[in-house]
């Protein structure tokens, strides 16, 4: 499955991911795997699909993923 990862305020990345329905061997790609591929940590971003947050450890099941950087400050 082809997936577009859009980092708000940053770049857009295209991936081919493994899903649970694929016949190729290997575990399904998770949202955390996508983040690691672009050098982001799940602790610094929120992953959004259709406007709702998704857990980073879940398998990718959407073709468009939006990533929001979390802002910290004091």
C-alpha positions as MATLAB code, in Angstrom:
seq = 'XXXXXXXXXXXXXXXXXXXXXXXXXXXXXXXXXXXXXXXXXXXXXXXXXXXXXXXXXXXXXXXXXXXXXXXXXX';
ca = [
       0.000    0.000    0.000;
       1.253    3.516   -0.802;
       1.146    6.042    2.055;
       1.708    9.796    2.071;
       3.122   11.192    5.324;
       2.637   14.958    5.634;
       4.597   16.686    8.412;
       2.804   19.962    9.133;
       5.313   22.779    8.658;
       7.763   20.342    7.084;
       8.107   17.872    4.266;
       5.851   15.339    2.590;
       7.105   11.760    2.280;
       5.874    8.800    0.235;
       6.168    5.199    1.474;
       5.241    1.707    0.408;
       4.172   -0.140    3.551;
       3.455   -3.727    4.522;
      -0.083   -4.323    5.767;
      -1.631   -7.281    7.565;
      -3.381   -8.217    4.298;
      -0.123   -8.400    2.300;
       1.132  -11.795    1.250;
       4.775  -10.728    1.578;
       6.501  -11.906    4.750;
       7.205   -9.507    7.563;
       5.272   -7.661   10.216;
       2.891   -4.857    9.219;
       4.384   -1.359    9.148;
       3.376    0.763   12.158;
       2.991    4.525   12.397;
       6.107    4.537   14.630;
       8.033    2.871   11.768;
       7.059    5.746    9.457;
       8.132    8.308   12.046;
      11.501    6.599   12.495;
      12.039    6.628    8.723;
      11.780   10.437    8.708;
      13.794   10.945   11.902;
      10.930   11.807   14.260;
      10.178   10.377   17.698;
       6.640    9.433   18.780;
       7.332   11.541   21.895;
       7.590   14.768   19.896;
       4.644   14.417   17.487;
       1.002   13.418   17.198;
      -0.026   11.141   14.335;
      -3.402   12.023   12.811;
      -5.602   10.074   10.391;
      -8.832   11.692    9.179;
      -8.454   14.382   11.862;
      -8.192   11.935   14.775;
      -5.071   10.840   16.662;
      -3.909    7.241   16.225;
      -1.553    5.216   18.443;
       1.945    5.038   17.008;
       2.186    1.289   17.656;
      -0.811    0.449   15.451;
      -0.365   -0.917   11.924;
      -0.713    1.659    9.147;
      -4.175    1.391    7.586;
      -4.567    4.790    5.919;
      -3.124    6.189    2.708;
      -2.708    9.738    4.085;
      -1.148   10.491    7.476;
      -0.693   13.956    8.988;
       2.000   14.521   11.625;
       1.792   17.447   14.065;
       4.849   18.479   16.044;
       4.105   18.957   19.740;
       5.234   22.225   21.289;
       6.635   22.388   24.794;
       7.590   25.415   26.766;
       7.539   27.065   30.079;
];
